[in-house]
Amino acid sequence: MIYRLLVYFSFLTTSLAGADQLLVIQGAPGADQFAEGFSKAAALWLEMGERAGADTTIVSPQATGENSKQQVKQWIVDAEKSDASSIWIVYLGHGTANASGAKLNLPGEDLSAKELSEWLANNEKEIVFVHGGSASSPFISALSAENRVIITATRSPSELNYARFGERFAEAMAAPASDIDRDHAVSLLEAFLSASAATETFYKDAGRLSSEHALIDDNGDGKGTPATQYSGLRSLPQKETGPALDGRLARRISLIPQKQERELTPSQAAERNKLEQELESLYSNKNDLPVDEYYQRLEAILNELSQFYLSDSES
């Protein structure tokens, strides 16, 4: 029985519901050569948002002119008041960082990490923020909190050169090849790992030293973890005891969820999420348990999880 359940293991560690509301921010390009890449990535996000059934908005030089910052603020105010349980904010553009802090380069007045943090401070919804541009790492420390996933293109504010990660992240989110665990949904962690690999490949093929190193933060410690700290979808063991590395939440969130996910009621989804957390905790403590006890507890959890996904004829 347990073997049969393990066959379903990758399908049972599924994604949470996709975004209820998606905001795509396209920054000031600065030059025509950058405008095309940002526009293509924005178009990909809009297409994915439509497929996901998310309430999708774009703020761009073409759509809002010099009023981008106020448009972003108003969207955040409206989103906080809405019934949405999750909101996604994706930035495609350049970033800067200096003594006054890190900022998104928008048409007109730029938006700082400090301001964005203040606007989101009282928002208790699940929040995903992706900054695909240069000098983006300070947004991790500014926005990191429980129930949030923050992804940046750089690990340092001094990585100021044009960053390619944002465009590759959009491509990774839309590409079936990014589905590492083959559960028919691309999670945030899978897209992060795929985009990081594609970015690194670009610099290697060009014979250039990489000027950007992406980070992901989803455990609220404000530090971030690079793709090099993962084997598959699991973080590598730490040398010292400390907070769990990032990735557990991001591994369970996708923009476009599976068909089975969309069919779950809110109460079923909550119960499923609780069981998946138990499964993750059990796996983390595997080496501390007798073999028989580990597999008995594993079978019990998988049996309960299977009821959410298997048809009556399969269960």
N, C-alpha and C positions, 0 to 999 in steps of 0.2 A: 504493500500500500504506500509506504513512504517513498519508494522509488517513483511510483506513478505521480505522486504529489510533487516530487522534486522536478519532474519533467515540466511542471507548470511554474516552477519557481520564478523564472525571469518574468513571466506574465503577471505574477501576483505582486511583485514589487513595482507597481504601476505608478503613473503620475497622478498628482492631485488635479483638481479641475483647472482648466486654463484660465487665462486672464478674463475678468469681467469687463475691465476698461483698459484700453491701451493708448498711450500718448507717445507719438513719434515726434521728436524734436530734431529738426534739421538746422544745423548752425550756419553761420556765415562762412562760405567756402574760402574766401580770400583769394582764390585763383580758379580759373576755369577748369584746370586739370583735376582739382579736388571736387568741384561741383558735380561732375558726372558720377563719380563713385558714391558720393553721399546720396544723390538722387536715386540711383539704382538700388542702394540698400534700403532707402526709405520706401520705395515702391514694393520691395520684397516684404517689408514689415506690414504694409497696408494690405497686401494680398493675403498674408498669413492671418492678419487680424480678421479679415472678412471670412476666411475659412473657419476660423475658430469661433465665429459668432460673437466676437468681442465688440464692444462699443469703442470704435477706433477714431482717433483724432490726430491730425498732423498739424504741427506748427513749423512753418518753413518760411524762408525769405519770399517765396512766391505767394504763399497764402496769407501771411500776416505783415509782411514788410518790416518796418522798424518797431513793431509792437509785440515782438515775440515774447519778451520777458513777462509782460502783463498777461498775455494769453496763457502762458504756462501756469502762472499763479492762480488765475481764475479757474483753470482746469482742475488744479489740485483742490481748491476750495469746493468746487462742485462735486468732485469725486469723493471727498470726505463725507459729504452730506448724502451721497447716494446709497443705494442698497447693495452696491457692489461689495463682494467679500475680498476681492483681490484687484490690485491695480499695477500696471506695468508702465514704466517710463523709460524710453530708449532714446539716447542722445547720439546723433551722428554728426560729427563735426570736429573742429579743433578745440583744444583746451589750453589754458595757460595756468601758471602758478608762480607766484612771487611772494614778497613779504606780506602783501595784503590778503593772500589766500589763493585758492584754486578757483577757476571760473570756467563756465561754458561760454564759448565765443558765439554770441547771438547777434543778429542784425540789430543795431541800436545798442541798448545797454546790456552788458554781459550779466550772467547769472552766477553768483558765487555758491560754493558748497555750503557756506554758513547760512545763506538765505534759504537755500533749498531745504536744509536741515530744519530750519525754523518753520517753514511752511508745512513740513511733514511731521512735526514734533508730536502733535496730538492725534495723528492718524493711526488707528489700531488695526487697520486692514492688513492683509498680506501684501507686501510691497516688493516688487522687483524693479531694480534700477540698473540699467546697463549704460555705461559711459565708454564708448568705443574710441575715444580720441586721446590725444597726447595729454601728459601731465594730469592724468585722471585719478591716480591713487589716493589723493587726499579725500576724495568723496567716500572712500570706505570708512575712514575714521569719523567722518562727519555724519554719515547716514546709518551706519551699522546699528542694528538692534534686533531683538527677538522677532521672529516671523518675517524677516526681510532677507532678500538675496541681493547682494551688491556685486556687480562685475565691472572691472575696469581694465583698460588696455595696458596700463603701466603699473609698475611696482614702486615707482618713485616719481615725485613731482619734477625731478630733473630730467626725466625722459620727455623732452619737449619737441622732438621731431614728429613730423606727420605720422600718425599711427594708422596701420592697416587693419588692426584687429576688428574694429567695429563693422567694417564691410564683410569681413570673413565670418564674423559671428552671425550676421544676418543670413549669409549663404549657408552656414552650418545648421541654423535653425530650420531652414527650408529643405535641407537635403536628407533623404532617407538613409544615405550612407552614414550619417551621424548617429544613427540609432544603434549604439554599441551593444546594448543588451537585447536587441531584436524584440522589443515589446510593442512595436508599431507606434511609438510616440518618441519624439526627440525631446529629452529633458534639458533643463538649463545646464546641468552638469555635463551632459553629453555634448551639447553645442559648445560649451566653454572649452572642453578638451579638444574637440575637433578643430575649432577655430584657432586655438593656441598652436596646435600642430601645423595647421596650414600657414599660419603667420611665420612660424619658425622655418618652415620649408622655403618660403619666399626669400628670406634672408640668406639661407644656405645656398639656394640656387643662384642667387645674385652675387654670391661671394662677398657678402657684406656682414658686418657685425650687427647683430640684432639690437635695435634701439628701443624696443618695447617688450615688456614681459607682463602678460596679463595676470590678474589676481581674481579670486572669487571669495566672497565672505558670506556665510549664511548661519554662523553660530553666535553672532552678536558680539564677538570679542574685538572687532574693529581692526584686525590684522591682515586677513586675507591669506590665501594659499595659492601657489602657482601650480600649473598643470604637471610639473615634474614631480610633484608629491603624490601622484596617483598611479596605481597599477590597475588598469581597467577602470572601473568606477569606484574603487575603494582606495582610501588614502593609505599611504605606506605607514608602517609602525613608527611612532615617535620615540626618540632616544630618551626623552624625559617625560615623566607623567605631567599631564596638563589638560587643558580643554580639548575636546575632540576636534580634529581637523575639520575644515569646512567641506561641505558636499552632501551631507545627509538630507537636508531640506531641498537643495537644488536638484538632487537626483530624483525627487518625487514631484517636480513641477514641470509642466510642459505648457506651451502656448495652445497647442491643439491636442486635446486629450484623446485617449482611445475611445472607441465606440462603447465598450463596457463601462468606462468611467462616466460617460455622459448619461448612462442609464441609471446610475446610482442615485438614490434619494439623499438629501443632506444628512439624515441620520445614519444611513448606510455608509456614506463616505466617512463620517466621523468615526464609526466603529471600525471600518477598514483601516483608517489611518492609525488608530490606536494599536491594532494588531500588527501593522507593519513596523511600528516603533518597537513593539515587543520583539519582533523578529530580528530587527537590527541590533537590539540590546543583547539578545541571545547569541547572535553571531559574534558580537564583540567579546563576549565572555566565554566563548567556546573552549579555549585552552584551560579554563579554570574549572570545567565541569567534567565529571566522568562521562565516557563516551555514550553509554546507554542512556544516561539521564538527558544528555544533550539531544540525542535523536528522538527520545520520547517527547520532550518539550517542543522540538521542532515539528514533529508530526502533528501534535495537538494544535499548534498555531496555524500550520498550513491547512489542516482540515477545516478550521474555521474560515480562513481566508478563501479557500476554494469555493465556498458557498456563494461568494459574491460574483464569481466568474464562470463557473461551470454550469452547463445546462442540467436539467433534471435527469436526463439520460446519461450524463457524464458523471454526476455526483454519486 
